[in-house]
Amino acid sequence: MAFHSWVKGLYGRRWNAFCKNKRACWSLFILGFIFVLSLFSELIANDKPLILKYNNNFYFPIFQNYDEIQFGGDFPTPADYRDEFIRGNIEQNGWMIMPIIPFSFNTVDYDLNVPTPAAPSKIHWLGTDDEGRDIVARILYGLRLSIVFAFILTAISSFIGILAGAVQGYFGGKIDIILQRFMEIWDSLPQLFILIIVASIFVPTFWSLLAILLLFSWTSLTGMVRAEVMRTRNFEFVKAAKALGASNFRIIYRHILPNALVATITFVPFLLSEAIVALTALDFLGLGLPHEYPSLGDLVRQGKDNLQAPWIGISIFIVLSSLLTLLIFIGEGVRDAFDSRRNN
């Protein structure tokens, strides 16, 4: 009970210290709101109705695909709810509720009466790209993709890096030397050239690109964890645990890592921002996700290629700069929360 009370009190003080940094606290709230909003992208931006009633039957197109035959069409193909004929049949025999933004990230607006990229209007709030796709919808879906990608990449790479650093720092000796030489060789590999080779052989997907970046990002925290573990392993409570017969795994997990991770955790928000920048840069260079994915990097590329349409570049600049700024502010708050000099 005393240990749990100590842990609760410790993390309670750190949370209070984080909340004292109003900029970091508001940044966390705004980022959380944006992420939650992006999780429901299909309910906000979609070219399918949320719900429709046709001939006294209810349908939910965002959860299930229906053929146009079910709504008076002639072909057994997925219904196009933007088609005037299908839309007219549904309105004559029922009703339908469309999302706030009636376009998905890959919906091409063929009803535009101006050349693409189209300028912002009542229909397209931030305009369209050069293929006639709504920019707001692509940003919303792209934010979800980028944040989820960054979270997964940061979580897995941090776990591997912390584990490797803990093993190096605790055991030392030959294990430390071998792993250090391996990491030096590994970090010297040309990451960009490897990505170019892989992209020329295979079509990158979400998981394959995640695996490739994971191969080179897990070393980010290893050196710091190694140094902290090497410092902590000589403390009296670690020697006492060894004398009591505790296993190496238990000593590392229960006694060393909680102390060694204090400095490491403060870098996690910065690793998130690095992952987002890496994915955006690869998509911008054409080495990232395929064209059918909603990508922030693709919008950056379109902004560069369409200087006559400044709304594309301005929109994606504001989104990316705001997202990275929020993560930097959160990182500063976490750093202050784990700074013992500020919390004593």
N, C-alpha and C positions, 0 to 999 in steps of 0.2 A: 504493500500500500504506500509506503514511504517513497519507493522508487517511482511509482506511477504519479504520485503527487508532485514529485520533483520534476518529472518529465512534463506534466501538465503545466506546472508553474513556469518552467523554462520556455516552452513553446508559447505559452500565454503571454509572457513578457516580450518574446520576439514578435508575436503578432501585434501586440500593442505598439511596439517600436516601429513596425512597418506602417501601421495606421497613422502614426504621428507624421509620417511623410505624406502630406495630402496629395502631392503630385503623383506619387507612386500608387496611393490608394485609389485615386480617381482613374489612373491609367489602367489598373487591374480591373476596375468596374467596367470601364468602357470597352476594354479588350474582351472581357467575358461576355458583355452584351453583344458585341459584334460577332463573336464566335457562336453564341447561342442562336443569334439571328440567322447566321449562315447555315446552321444545321437544318433549318426549316426552309431552305432555299426553294424546294419544290412547291411549298405552299405560298411563297411570295412571288416567284417568277417562274411561270410555266405557260406553255401553249396549250395545256389541257385544262378542262374545267375542274374545279375542286369537287363539285357535285353537280349532277344534272338529273332532271326528271323527264322521262320520255315515255308516253303512253302509260302513265300511272306507275311506271317502274323507276326506281332510283339507281343511278350508276355513279361510280367513283373512278373516273378515268386516271387520276394521278396514282392510284394504287393498282389498277388493272387495265390492260389494253383491250379495246373493243373494236370489232370490225365495223366498217361504215355500213354494212348491210343491216346492222341492228338499228341504224338511224335513218333508214330509207335509201341508202346508197346502193350501188350496183356491183361493187367489187368486194371480195373477201380480204381487203387490205385494212391496216390500221386506220381508224377514222382520223381525218384532218379537221379539227374543230374550228379552224380558221377558214375552211372552205365555205363559200356562201351558200351552196346547196345544202350541205350537212347542217350548217348553222341555221338556215331557214327552216329545215324540217324539225329541228329540235325546238325552235322558238314557237312553231305552229302547234306542236304536240306536247309542249312542256316548257321547261326553262333550264337555264344553266348559270352557274356562278363561276366566273373566271377569277384568277388571282389578280392582285393589285397590278403586277407587271405581266401582261399576257404574252410573254416571250420567255423561252428557255434559253440557256446559254448557247445552244446550237441552232436556234430558230432563225431562219432567213426570212426577212419581211419582204415578200414579193409585191406587196401593195404600195411600196414607196413610189412617190411620183417625182422624186429628185434623185440625182446620181448619188451613189455611195462613195465615200462615207457620208451619211446624212447628218446634218447639224442637229443639235438638241431641239426637241419639240415637245408638245404635250403628250405625244405617244411614246417617243424615245427621249427620256429625260436628259440623258447625257449623249444623245446621238447614237449612231451606229458605226461599226467598223467598216472596212472596205468590202466586206462580204454581206453587209446588210444585217448583221447580228447586233442585238441590243447590248450596249456597253454596260448598263447597270446590271443586267442579268449575268453577264460574263464576269463582272467584278464580284458579284455576290457568290457565285459558284466558285470562282477562282480563289476567293478568300478562304472558303472552307477547305478547298484542296490544299492550299499552301499551309494553313495552320495545322491541319491534321498531319500532313507530310512532315512538317517541322517537329511536331510533338512526338511522332513515332520515331523519327530519326534521332532526335535528342535523347529520348528515353533509352533506346537500345544502345546507342553509341556511348552514352554516359554509363550505363550498366557495365558494358564490356570494358570501357576505359578504367572505371573505378575498380573492377575486379582485377584487371591486369596490374594497375598501380599498387593495389593492396598486396598482391602476391609478391611483387618486386620489393616493395618497401619492408615487408615483414620478414621474408626469408633471406633477402640479400644474397651475398656470395655469388656463386656461379649462376643461380637462377636470375639474379638481377642483371648480371653482366650479359648473359645470353639474350634476355629480353630487351635490354637496352640496345645491343647491336642490331637485333632484329628490327626494332622500331626505327632506328636510324636508317637502315636500308629501306624499310617500308615507306617512311616519310619522303625519301628521296625519289620515289617512283613518280614519273610524270602523269599526274592525275588527268589532266586535260587530254593528253594523247590517248590514254587508255579509254576515256569516254568517247573520243572520236572513233577509235577502232571498234568499240562495242556497238556504237550507234550505227556504224556502217555494216555491221554483220547482223545485228538483231534490231527489231523495232522496239525501242524502249517502252516499258509500261510503268505504271505507278510502283509496283513492287520491285521490278528489275532495276529501276533507277534508284530506288531506296537502298537496295542491296549494294549497288556500285558506290554510292556516296557513303554508305556505312563502312565500307572497306577502308576508307581513308579518314573518316571523321572520329573513329573511336579513340584515336590517340590524343585528342584535345585535352582531356583531363588526366591522362595517365601520369604525366610528369608531376603535376601538382599533388595528386593523391599519393604518389610514391614518396615525395618529400615529406608530406605530413605524416604518413605512416612510419617512415624511418625516424622521425622525431618523437612520435608518440610511443613507439614500441619500447623505449627506454624509461618510460615513466614507472613510478612505483606500483601503481595499481595493475599494470600489465605484468610486472614481475611477480606480484602477489597472486595473480590468476594462474600463472604458470606453476608457481609453487603449490597451489591447491589442486593441480592436475587437470586444469581446463584444457580442452582440445584447442589446436591452432585455429580451427574454424570458429569456435565459440569466442576465442579471444579477439579475432579479427572482427567478427560480426557484432559482438555485444560490447566490446570495450574500446577497440581502436577506431573503427569506422565512424561511430557517432561523434568522436572528437575530430577526426581527420576530415570529415565532410563539411564542417562548418565553413571553411574557406572555399570549398569546391562548389557548394550549392549556389553561392552568389554568382557563379558564372553561367548557370543554366539559362537565364533569360537571354544572355548574349549569344549562347549557342543556338537558341531558337531563332534569333534574328539572322545568324549566319546561315542556318538551314534554309530560311525563306529566301535570302539573297542568292544562295547557291542554286536553288531550284529556279528562281526567276532568271538568273543569268544563263543557265543552261537552256531554258526555253527560248530565251532571246536569241541565243546563238544557233538554235535549231538542233541542239544535242539532247534536249530534254524530252518531255512528254509528247506523244503524237498530236496531230492537229485536232483530233476530236475531243481532246481534254480541254476544259476551261482553264486557261493559263494566264496568270498575270504577266508572265514574261512575253507571251504572244501579244498582249496589248502594248507592252513596251516597244516591241518590234514594229507593231502597226503604227504607233505614234511616231517612230523614226521614219518609217516609209511614207507616211502621209502628213508631211509638215503643213500641207494646205488645210488640214483638219486639226487645228490645235486642241480641240476638246478631247481628243483621244489621249494625247500626251499629258495634258494638264490633269485629266481625271486620274490616270494611273500614277502620275507623280504624287498627287495628293494622297492617294490610297496607300502607296508603298511607304512614303515618307512618314505618314501618320502611324502606320502599323509598326514600323521599326522604331519610331520615337516612343510609342507606348511601351514597347519591350525594353528599351533602354531605361526609361523612367522606372519600370518595375524592377529591373536589375539593380538600379541604384537603391531602391527601397529595400530590397532583399539584402543588399550589402550592408546597409545601415542597421537592419534588424539583427544581423549576425555579428555585428561589430561589438565585442564585449566592452570596449572602452566607452561606447555610447550608452550601454544599458546597465552600467554599474551604478 
